[in-house]
Amino acid sequence: MEKEEIGKIIDAQRKFFATGKTFDAKFRLDTLKKLRNLIIEHEQEIAEALWKDFHKPEFEVIATESRFVLKELNYTISNLKGWMRQKRVPTPILHFLSHSYVVPQPYGQVLVLSPWNFPFQLALLPVAGALAAGNCVILKVSRQVPAIAAVMEKILSHFPKELVAMIDGDHTVSDFLLDQKFDYIFFTGSPGVGKLVMQKASVNLTPFSLELGGKNPCVIAADARLDYAAKRIAWGKLINCGQTCVSPDYVLIDRKVKDRFLELISDEIRLFYGENPEKSNDFARVISSESVNRLSALMQNGKIVTGGTTDPAARYVAPTVIKDIKPGDPIMQEEIFGPVLPVIDFEEFNEVYGIIEQHPKPLAAYIFSRNKKLVREFIMKTQSGSAGVNETVMQIASPFLPFGGIGPSGFGRYHGKRSFDTFSNLRSVLVKSNLLDIFLRYPPYSKLKTKIVSLLMK
């Protein structure tokens, strides 16, 4: 799309927002219901497109893309009117004869920059949240997933561009969009690009959310239920071929149970995908041949327990588990973002904290243990955007759990009501009565006035 055309769409959205139509609850609900119906209508096309782009199995499309968005839409539609109401809040005695409330209002024009790894979910989920809050939206999608981008464009073409418009193009288009004046920016992607978004937003003092990633630790204590741990970690690591921002990035395991765990997780991988995962219709592909080469380079240290084979032309990397990894190895220096799981063993549990602290605060942290005291200690001593106990990844599937990072893994929260709140200006209002005007706050001040104010503001 030409920049001149993009500029016209941005201007049209500003004018449309100024009409006030998006403030109406019925307008918002009609928009969300229409989006829901269009997703249902095109669900088979969504599945076919993600197979072309990713070799993504239909189960994963339903669980992590189309139905994930539909579930969120249903929850939002059911609760939107309540979320939109102004909320009375207590008023201090200092504001005698006043009342206070908070009213959510849309920011105006929102820019959503979405990634390639869950291209449907991570585009439409923030778009739905922004529309629910009454905003107009510009969506910029990744060029690395052309098939699903075409389906999303078809879906969004049923809406007027002055309300929501999808923009295609390379990084120069993203740069152009970031140079425009938006009222809110929502970015999902790498920390490197996140820094650029942050710099661009600062020019116009634009509020923003950054959903990034990181090296998510997965700790297995000696008392863990190993069969469940192996199954849940294998699934969490290998869904979407490991290209999941909250997947377990590496395992820290008690030395006493390491060998048994490695046997179990190898068995689970075979049960999941057969002896040759490349032939399985249940195992996705990485995004590019360059990603295959990058992942191959990360497999050079340690000893491969299972997997290890790659095919750049087919964008295939086998589900791989590597043992005897050391904290200083190259695979521990960056987010893996692929189906490769390094395993580090420890003798004393306190070693875990030292290894985790070598990395920036992650998007997620996981622990497998039946010791409630140890779990509480782990949750207290570590920091991450979210956490799972005896589970991986599934914490993001609850609309009641705000999703987002901390520090280098991002900031800002969404999902459920938090999406509505993120894209709303929670405006504070104080209403004062005109029945009388108390002299206390006005000059000239006196010792009596000072004493009364001191008492009122205790």
C-alpha positions as CSV (number, residue, x, y, z in Angstrom):
1,M,0.0,0.0,0.0
2,E,1.3,3.4,-0.9
3,K,2.1,5.9,1.9
4,E,-0.2,8.5,0.4
5,E,-3.1,6.0,0.6
6,I,-2.2,5.1,4.2
7,G,-2.2,8.8,5.1
8,K,-5.7,9.2,3.7
9,I,-6.9,6.2,5.7
10,I,-5.4,7.7,8.9
11,D,-7.1,11.1,8.2
12,A,-10.4,9.4,7.5
13,Q,-10.2,7.5,10.8
14,R,-9.5,10.7,12.7
15,K,-12.6,12.3,11.2
16,F,-14.7,9.2,11.8
17,F,-13.7,9.0,15.5
18,A,-14.6,12.7,15.9
19,T,-18.2,11.9,14.9
20,G,-18.6,10.0,18.3
21,K,-20.2,6.9,16.7
22,T,-17.7,4.6,18.4
23,F,-18.7,5.8,21.8
24,D,-22.1,4.0,21.4
25,A,-22.4,0.6,23.1
26,K,-24.6,-0.8,20.4
27,F,-22.2,0.2,17.7
28,R,-19.3,-1.5,19.4
29,L,-21.3,-4.7,20.1
30,D,-22.5,-4.8,16.5
31,T,-18.9,-4.5,15.3
32,L,-17.7,-7.3,17.6
33,K,-20.6,-9.6,16.7
34,K,-19.9,-9.0,13.0
35,L,-16.2,-9.8,13.5
36,R,-17.2,-13.0,15.4
37,N,-19.5,-14.1,12.6
38,L,-16.9,-13.4,9.9
39,I,-14.2,-15.5,11.8
40,I,-16.7,-18.4,12.0
41,E,-17.5,-18.0,8.3
42,H,-13.9,-18.1,7.3
43,E,-12.6,-20.6,9.8
44,Q,-11.8,-23.2,7.3
45,E,-9.9,-20.7,5.2
46,I,-7.9,-19.6,8.3
47,A,-6.9,-23.3,8.9
48,E,-5.9,-23.7,5.2
49,A,-3.8,-20.5,5.2
50,L,-2.0,-21.4,8.4
51,W,-1.2,-24.8,6.9
52,K,0.4,-23.0,3.9
53,D,2.3,-20.6,6.0
54,F,3.4,-22.9,8.9
55,H,2.2,-26.4,8.3
56,K,0.2,-25.7,11.4
57,P,-2.2,-28.6,12.4
58,E,-5.9,-27.8,12.5
59,F,-6.1,-28.6,16.2
60,E,-3.5,-25.9,16.9
61,V,-5.3,-23.5,14.6
62,I,-8.5,-24.0,16.6
63,A,-6.9,-24.0,20.0
64,T,-4.4,-21.1,19.6
65,E,-5.7,-19.0,16.7
66,S,-9.4,-18.9,15.5
67,R,-11.2,-20.2,18.6
68,F,-8.9,-18.4,20.9
69,V,-10.0,-15.2,19.4
70,L,-13.7,-16.3,19.3
71,K,-13.6,-17.2,23.0
72,E,-12.3,-13.8,23.8
73,L,-14.9,-12.1,21.6
74,N,-17.7,-14.0,23.3
75,Y,-16.4,-13.0,26.8
76,T,-16.1,-9.4,25.7
77,I,-19.5,-9.2,24.1
78,S,-21.1,-10.7,27.2
79,N,-19.5,-8.1,29.5
80,L,-19.0,-5.0,27.4
81,K,-21.9,-3.0,28.7
82,G,-20.9,-3.5,32.3
83,W,-17.3,-2.5,31.5
84,M,-18.4,0.7,29.7
85,R,-20.4,2.0,32.7
86,Q,-19.0,4.7,34.8
87,K,-18.0,3.4,38.2
88,R,-18.6,5.4,41.4
89,V,-15.7,5.5,43.7
90,P,-15.4,6.7,47.3
91,T,-14.8,10.5,47.9
92,P,-12.7,11.7,50.8
93,I,-14.3,13.9,53.5
94,L,-11.9,16.6,52.3
95,H,-14.2,16.9,49.2
96,F,-17.3,17.5,51.2
97,L,-20.5,17.7,49.1
98,S,-18.8,16.0,46.1
99,H,-19.0,12.6,44.4
100,S,-16.4,10.8,42.2
101,Y,-16.5,8.4,39.4
102,V,-14.3,6.8,36.7
103,V,-15.5,6.6,33.2
104,P,-13.6,4.6,30.5
105,Q,-13.2,6.5,27.2
106,P,-11.5,5.4,24.0
107,Y,-8.1,6.8,23.2
108,G,-9.0,7.5,19.6
109,Q,-6.8,6.0,17.0
110,V,-4.8,2.8,17.8
111,L,-1.9,1.3,15.8
112,V,-1.5,-2.5,16.2
113,L,1.7,-4.0,15.0
114,S,1.4,-7.8,15.0
115,P,4.0,-10.6,14.6
116,W,4.2,-13.8,12.5
117,N,4.3,-16.6,15.1
118,F,0.6,-16.6,16.0
119,P,-0.4,-14.3,13.1
120,F,-4.2,-14.5,13.5
121,Q,-4.5,-14.5,17.3
122,L,-1.9,-11.8,18.0
123,A,-3.4,-9.5,15.4
124,L,-7.2,-10.0,16.0
125,L,-7.0,-10.2,19.8
126,P,-5.7,-6.6,20.3
127,V,-7.8,-5.3,17.4
128,A,-10.9,-6.7,19.1
129,G,-9.9,-5.1,22.4
130,A,-9.3,-1.8,20.8
131,L,-12.7,-1.9,19.0
132,A,-14.4,-2.9,22.2
133,A,-13.0,0.2,23.9
134,G,-14.4,2.4,21.1
135,N,-11.2,3.1,19.1
136,C,-10.4,3.2,15.4
137,V,-7.7,0.8,14.4
138,I,-4.8,0.5,12.0
139,L,-3.4,-3.1,11.8
140,K,0.0,-3.7,10.4
141,V,0.7,-7.5,9.8
142,S,3.9,-9.4,9.1
143,R,4.8,-10.1,5.5
144,Q,6.3,-13.5,6.5
145,V,2.8,-15.1,6.6
146,P,1.1,-14.1,3.3
147,A,-1.6,-16.7,3.2
148,I,-3.2,-15.9,6.6
149,A,-2.6,-12.2,5.9
150,A,-4.8,-12.5,2.8
151,V,-7.6,-14.1,4.9
152,M,-7.4,-11.5,7.5
153,E,-7.6,-8.8,4.9
154,K,-10.7,-10.5,3.4
155,I,-12.3,-10.5,6.9
156,L,-11.5,-6.9,7.7
157,S,-12.6,-5.7,4.3
158,H,-16.2,-6.1,5.5
159,F,-15.6,-3.1,7.8
160,P,-15.3,0.5,6.8
161,K,-11.6,1.5,6.6
162,E,-12.4,4.6,8.7
163,L,-13.1,2.2,11.6
164,V,-10.5,-0.6,11.0
165,A,-7.9,-1.0,8.2
166,M,-5.2,-3.6,7.6
167,I,-2.0,-2.4,6.2
168,D,0.5,-4.7,4.4
169,G,4.1,-3.8,3.6
170,D,7.7,-4.1,4.6
171,H,9.6,-2.5,7.5
172,T,9.5,0.9,5.7
173,V,5.8,0.9,6.0
174,S,6.1,0.1,9.7
175,D,8.6,3.0,10.1
176,F,6.2,5.3,8.2
177,L,3.3,4.3,10.5
178,L,5.4,4.8,13.6
179,D,6.2,8.3,12.5
180,Q,2.5,9.2,12.4
181,K,0.6,10.5,15.4
182,F,-1.5,7.7,17.0
183,D,-3.2,7.8,20.4
184,Y,-2.0,4.3,21.4
185,I,0.4,1.8,20.0
186,F,0.3,-2.0,20.7
187,F,3.3,-4.0,19.5
188,T,4.0,-7.7,19.7
189,G,7.4,-8.9,18.6
190,S,11.1,-9.0,19.4
191,P,12.8,-6.8,22.1
192,G,15.0,-5.2,19.4
193,V,12.0,-3.9,17.4
194,G,10.3,-3.1,20.7
195,K,13.0,-0.6,21.5
196,L,12.5,1.1,18.2
197,V,8.7,1.3,18.8
198,M,9.4,2.8,22.2
199,Q,11.7,5.4,20.7
200,K,9.2,6.4,18.1
201,A,6.3,6.5,20.6
202,S,8.4,8.8,22.8
203,V,8.5,11.5,20.1
204,N,4.8,12.1,20.3
205,L,4.5,10.9,24.0
206,T,2.2,8.2,22.8
207,P,1.2,5.5,25.3
208,F,2.0,2.0,24.3
209,S,2.1,-1.7,25.2
210,L,5.0,-4.0,24.3
211,E,4.5,-7.7,24.3
212,L,8.0,-9.2,23.8
213,G,9.6,-12.5,25.0
214,G,12.6,-13.9,26.8
215,K,14.2,-17.0,28.1
216,N,11.5,-18.7,30.1
217,P,12.9,-21.0,32.7
218,C,11.2,-24.3,33.5
219,V,12.3,-25.9,36.8
220,I,11.8,-29.5,37.7
221,A,12.2,-30.4,41.4
222,A,13.1,-33.9,42.6
223,D,9.6,-34.4,43.9
224,A,7.8,-33.5,40.6
225,R,5.3,-35.9,39.0
226,L,7.8,-36.6,36.2
227,D,5.3,-38.3,33.8
228,Y,3.0,-35.3,33.8
229,A,6.0,-32.9,33.7
230,A,7.5,-34.6,30.6
231,K,4.1,-34.5,28.8
232,R,3.2,-30.9,29.6
233,I,6.7,-29.6,28.9
234,A,7.0,-31.4,25.6
235,W,3.6,-30.0,24.6
236,G,4.3,-26.5,25.8
237,K,7.7,-26.5,24.1
238,L,6.7,-28.0,20.7
239,I,3.3,-26.4,20.0
240,N,3.7,-24.1,17.0
241,C,7.1,-25.7,16.5
242,G,8.4,-23.9,19.6
243,Q,7.7,-20.4,18.2
244,T,5.7,-19.4,21.2
245,C,6.7,-16.4,23.4
246,V,5.7,-18.2,26.6
247,S,7.1,-21.7,25.8
248,P,9.6,-23.2,28.2
249,D,12.9,-22.0,26.8
250,Y,15.2,-24.2,28.9
251,V,14.8,-26.8,31.7
252,L,16.6,-26.7,35.1
253,I,16.2,-30.2,36.7
254,D,17.4,-31.8,39.9
255,R,20.2,-34.2,39.0
256,K,18.6,-37.1,40.8
257,V,15.7,-37.2,38.4
258,K,17.3,-36.0,35.2
259,D,17.9,-39.3,33.5
260,R,14.4,-40.5,34.1
261,F,12.9,-37.2,32.9
262,L,15.0,-37.4,29.7
263,E,13.7,-40.9,29.0
264,L,10.1,-39.8,29.6
265,I,10.2,-36.7,27.4
266,S,11.8,-38.6,24.6
267,D,9.0,-41.2,24.8
268,E,6.4,-38.4,24.8
269,I,7.8,-36.8,21.7
270,R,7.7,-40.2,19.9
271,L,4.1,-40.6,21.1
272,F,3.2,-37.1,19.9
273,Y,4.8,-37.2,16.4
274,G,5.9,-40.7,15.7
275,E,9.4,-41.9,14.8
276,N,9.8,-39.3,12.1
277,P,8.2,-36.0,13.1
278,E,8.9,-34.6,9.6
279,K,6.1,-36.8,8.3
280,S,3.7,-35.9,11.0
281,N,0.7,-33.7,10.2
282,D,0.7,-32.6,13.9
283,F,4.1,-30.9,13.9
284,A,4.4,-27.4,12.5
285,R,7.4,-25.7,10.7
286,V,9.7,-22.8,11.6
287,I,9.1,-19.6,9.8
288,S,12.1,-19.6,7.4
289,S,15.3,-21.4,6.3
290,E,17.3,-18.7,8.1
291,S,15.6,-19.7,11.3
292,V,16.6,-23.4,10.7
293,N,20.2,-22.3,10.3
294,R,20.1,-20.2,13.4
295,L,18.7,-23.1,15.4
296,S,21.2,-25.6,14.0
297,A,24.1,-23.3,15.2
298,L,22.6,-23.4,18.7
299,M,22.7,-27.2,18.8
300,Q,26.5,-27.4,18.8
301,N,27.0,-27.7,22.6
302,G,25.9,-30.5,24.9
303,K,24.7,-33.9,23.9
304,I,21.6,-34.5,21.8
305,V,19.2,-36.9,23.6
306,T,16.6,-36.9,20.8
307,G,16.1,-35.1,17.5
308,G,18.8,-32.8,16.1
309,T,18.0,-33.2,12.4
310,T,17.2,-30.2,10.2
311,D,16.2,-29.4,6.6
312,P,16.4,-25.7,5.7
313,A,14.6,-26.2,2.4
314,A,11.6,-27.7,4.2
315,R,11.9,-25.3,7.1
316,Y,12.1,-28.4,9.3
317,V,13.8,-28.7,12.7
318,A,13.1,-31.9,14.6
319,P,11.9,-31.8,18.2
320,T,15.2,-31.7,20.0
321,V,16.3,-32.2,23.6
322,I,19.9,-31.5,24.5
323,K,21.5,-32.5,27.9
324,D,24.8,-31.5,29.5
325,I,24.3,-27.8,28.7
326,K,26.1,-25.2,30.7
327,P,24.8,-21.8,31.6
328,G,27.5,-20.1,29.5
329,D,26.8,-22.1,26.3
330,P,25.6,-20.1,23.2
331,I,22.1,-21.7,23.4
332,M,21.6,-20.0,26.8
333,Q,22.5,-16.5,25.5
334,E,19.3,-15.8,23.5
335,E,15.7,-16.8,23.2
336,I,15.6,-20.1,21.3
337,F,12.2,-19.6,19.6
338,G,12.1,-23.1,18.1
339,P,11.7,-26.8,19.0
340,V,15.0,-27.1,20.8
341,L,15.1,-27.7,24.5
342,P,18.4,-27.4,26.5
343,V,18.5,-29.2,29.9
344,I,20.7,-28.1,32.7
345,D,20.9,-30.2,35.9
346,F,21.5,-28.9,39.4
347,E,22.4,-30.4,42.7
348,E,21.0,-27.9,45.2
349,F,17.8,-26.0,44.4
350,N,19.3,-22.6,45.3
351,E,21.4,-23.0,42.1
352,V,18.2,-22.4,40.2
353,Y,17.9,-18.8,41.2
354,G,21.5,-17.9,40.2
355,I,21.0,-19.3,36.7
356,I,17.7,-17.6,36.2
357,E,19.1,-14.3,37.4
358,Q,21.7,-14.4,34.7
359,H,19.0,-13.5,32.2
360,P,16.6,-10.6,31.8
361,K,13.2,-11.0,33.5
362,P,11.2,-13.4,31.3
363,L,7.7,-13.5,30.0
364,A,6.9,-16.7,31.8
365,A,8.4,-19.0,34.5
366,Y,7.4,-22.6,35.3
367,I,8.0,-24.9,38.2
368,F,7.1,-28.6,38.6
369,S,6.9,-29.7,42.2
370,R,4.5,-31.1,44.7
371,N,6.1,-29.1,47.6
372,K,3.9,-26.2,48.2
373,K,6.4,-24.4,50.3
374,L,9.0,-24.7,47.5
375,V,6.5,-23.4,45.0
376,R,5.7,-20.4,47.1
377,E,9.4,-19.7,47.5
378,F,10.0,-19.9,43.8
379,I,7.1,-17.6,43.0
380,M,8.4,-15.1,45.6
381,K,12.1,-15.2,44.5
382,T,11.6,-15.1,40.8
383,Q,10.0,-12.4,38.5
384,S,8.2,-13.0,35.2
385,G,5.2,-11.7,33.4
386,S,3.2,-14.9,34.2
387,A,3.9,-18.2,35.8
388,G,2.7,-21.8,35.8
389,V,2.9,-24.4,38.5
390,N,2.9,-28.0,37.2
391,E,1.8,-26.5,33.9
392,T,3.2,-24.7,30.8
393,V,1.7,-22.1,28.4
394,M,-2.0,-22.6,29.5
395,Q,-2.0,-19.5,31.7
396,I,-2.4,-17.4,28.7
397,A,-5.8,-19.1,27.8
398,S,-7.7,-17.5,30.7
399,P,-9.5,-14.2,30.2
400,F,-9.3,-13.7,34.0
401,L,-5.4,-13.7,34.0
402,P,-3.9,-10.5,32.5
403,F,-1.2,-11.4,30.0
404,G,2.0,-9.4,29.5
405,G,5.7,-9.1,30.4
406,I,7.9,-7.4,32.9
407,G,10.9,-5.2,32.0
408,P,12.7,-6.6,28.9
409,S,9.9,-9.1,28.3
410,G,7.5,-6.2,27.8
411,F,4.9,-4.2,29.7
412,G,1.2,-3.6,29.5
413,R,-1.5,-6.2,30.0
414,Y,-4.3,-7.6,27.9
415,H,-6.8,-10.5,27.6
416,G,-10.3,-10.3,29.0
417,K,-11.3,-7.1,30.7
418,R,-7.7,-6.0,30.8
419,S,-7.8,-5.6,27.0
420,F,-10.7,-3.2,27.4
421,D,-8.9,-1.3,30.1
422,T,-5.6,-1.2,28.1
423,F,-7.3,0.5,25.2
424,S,-9.4,2.9,27.4
425,N,-8.5,6.1,29.1
426,L,-9.8,5.6,32.6
427,R,-11.0,9.1,33.1
428,S,-11.3,10.4,36.7
429,V,-14.2,12.8,37.4
430,L,-15.0,14.8,40.5
431,V,-18.4,16.5,40.7
432,K,-18.8,19.3,43.2
433,S,-22.1,20.5,44.6
434,N,-23.1,24.2,44.3
435,L,-25.2,24.1,47.5
436,L,-22.4,25.9,49.4
437,D,-18.7,26.8,49.1
438,I,-16.6,26.2,52.2
439,F,-14.1,29.0,52.9
440,L,-11.4,26.6,54.3
441,R,-9.2,26.2,51.2
442,Y,-9.1,29.9,50.2
443,P,-6.5,32.5,51.3
444,P,-5.8,34.2,53.5
445,Y,-4.6,31.1,55.4
446,S,-4.6,31.0,59.2
447,K,-3.4,28.7,61.9
448,L,-6.9,27.5,62.4
449,K,-7.3,26.6,58.7
450,T,-4.0,24.9,58.8
451,K,-4.9,22.8,61.8
452,I,-8.3,21.8,60.3
453,V,-6.6,20.8,57.0
454,S,-4.1,18.7,58.9
455,L,-6.9,16.9,60.7
456,L,-8.9,16.3,57.5
457,M,-5.9,14.9,55.6
458,K,-4.7,12.4,58.2
